[in-house]
Amino acid sequence: MRIAMVSEHASPLAVLGGVDAGGQNVHVAELSGALADRGHQVTVYTRRDDASQPVRVPLRPGVEVVHVDAGPARAVPKDELFPFMGTFASVLAAEWFVDRPDVVHAHFWMSGHAALDAVVQVQARTGGVRIPVAQTFHALGVVKRRHQGAADTSPAEREWIEPAVGRSVDQVVATCSDEAFELKALGVPLHQISVVPCGVDASLFRPVGDGVPVEERSRPARILTVSRLVRRKGVGTTIAALAALVQAGRDVELVVVGGAGVAGADLPDDPEYQRLDALARSLGVRDHVTFRGQLGQHDMPAVYRSADVVVCAPWYEPFGIVPLEAMACGRAVVASRVGGLIDTVVEDATGLHVPPRDETAVAAAVAGLLDDADRRERYGRAGRARAERRYTWQEVAAASERVYERLVAGTGAVTAPTTAPVTRTTGTRTGRTARPARSTESTAR
Ligand code: UDP
C-alpha cells in the first residue's frame, strides 16, 4: 500500500524530550518503519521548522519524510500552528492530486483537519472516490481541558474541530481503551473506533545490553522518570515522593530525563525545570535529583537498566510509551492509574498503580519495591514478556495494516487486535459529510 502519514508538528526526525517532541514523534517514526518492513511505501508529511531542511528526506528504505512549507520555517509551539493548517492542507492536496496514496493516517487533531481538507480538495478535482483517512489523536483537547483548565494553551477552535475530525474520518485509531470511551462521549460512533496501542522497540530496549549495559549510579537506590518537562507529566509529584523517601532515611536518587536542550544544555532557561528545581530545593532533596535534559533513544536503555524503579506519575496520559520502554528493559514500574497506563501496566504483575497527583502513594509504592528485590525482578520479567508479546512495533504495524486494508476495501469498521474494548457494529461509510472549516493564514495575524 502507499500510505501517507500526516504529522504536522511531530517529525520523525526531531530530537526527543523537548516540550513538543515525544511519543508522537516516536510513534510516527517506528510505525512508518515497521510498515515499510511489511512492504508498504510510506510518506510522512510534517511541517518544515528549519529553513535548511530539504523538501524530501529518506528516513530509511520505504519511508520518506516530506517537509511541508506552512508557516515560518522555524520552531513554533504546536498550539500556535492551527492558522497554518489551511496552507498545509493545500500542499497535501497538490501532492496527492498527482501522487495519490491508498490511505492517509493523520496524527493529532490538526493533522486530521488538514488531511480531511486535502482529501476533499482532491476528490473535488478528480471526481473519484475519496481517499480514506484514519486518525490517531495522541491527545484529546477535552481531556487536556479537564485537567489543565485555564492553563491549556490549545487554540479555541480545537474544542469543536477535534470532535468533528473524529466523526468525519473513516476510522479513529485510539491507542487505549480509556481514549475509546472519551471518543464515544465526543460522539464518534463505535463502529468508527479501533484500538491499536503504541509500541516499543523491544530490540533496543532490553533488560541486558552491550556497550554501556548499565549506567553508574551515585546512590545505592535509583528512581528514574523520563518525560517532556511539562507540568501535567507529574515530575513534581515524583520529587515530592522522593522527599518523603529521603525523610524516611533512604539513600535514594532520582534521575529525570527530558527537558530543554540536548544533555541539559538549555535546562536553566526551561520554566518547568526552574519550577522543579525550586521544588526540590524547598523540599531539601536537590542533591538527590539529577536533571539530565534530552537524551537520544540509543542512550536510554542503559539509563532505564540503571534504575530500581521507573516512576510515571502523570495527571493524565493519552498513551505513555515510557512505561513500555521501562517494561521492555525489565524494570518495575510505578504508574498513575490513568489513560494508556491502565492498559499497559498490570497491577501487581508488571508494576503498581497509584492515583494521580498523590505523592504519598508514589512514595509508598516505591518504598515497597525498593525493599523487595524479588518482586522487582518478578515485575521486570513479566513486563518484558508483556512488551514482547503485545507491544512490539511489528505487532502495532500489523494491526494498523488491518485497519488500512479494511478502509481501502471500503468495508468500514475494524476491531483491532491487541486491545479491543469497543463493541463492533456493522460499519457504513455514510454520514461523514461534515467538512471542518478551513483555517487561513490570515487568522494568524
Ligand atoms: N524521550 C527520549 N529522550 C528524552 C525524553 C523522552 O528519547 O530525553 C522519548 C522516550 O524514550 C519515549 C518518548 O520520548 O519514547 C516519550 O513518549 P511518551 O508517550 O511516554 O510521552 P509523550 O512525550 O508522548 O507525552
Boltz pocket constraint, residues with backbone or C-beta under 6 A from the ligand:
constraints:
  - pocket:
      binder: B
      contacts: [[A, 16], [A, 17], [A, 18], [A, 21], [A, 22], [A, 23], [A, 24], [A, 26], [A, 226], [A, 227], [A, 228], [A, 257], [A, 258], [A, 259], [A, 293], [A, 294], [A, 295], [A, 296], [A, 297], [A, 300], [A, 319], [A, 320], [A, 321], [A, 322], [A, 323], [A, 325]]
      max_distance: 6.0
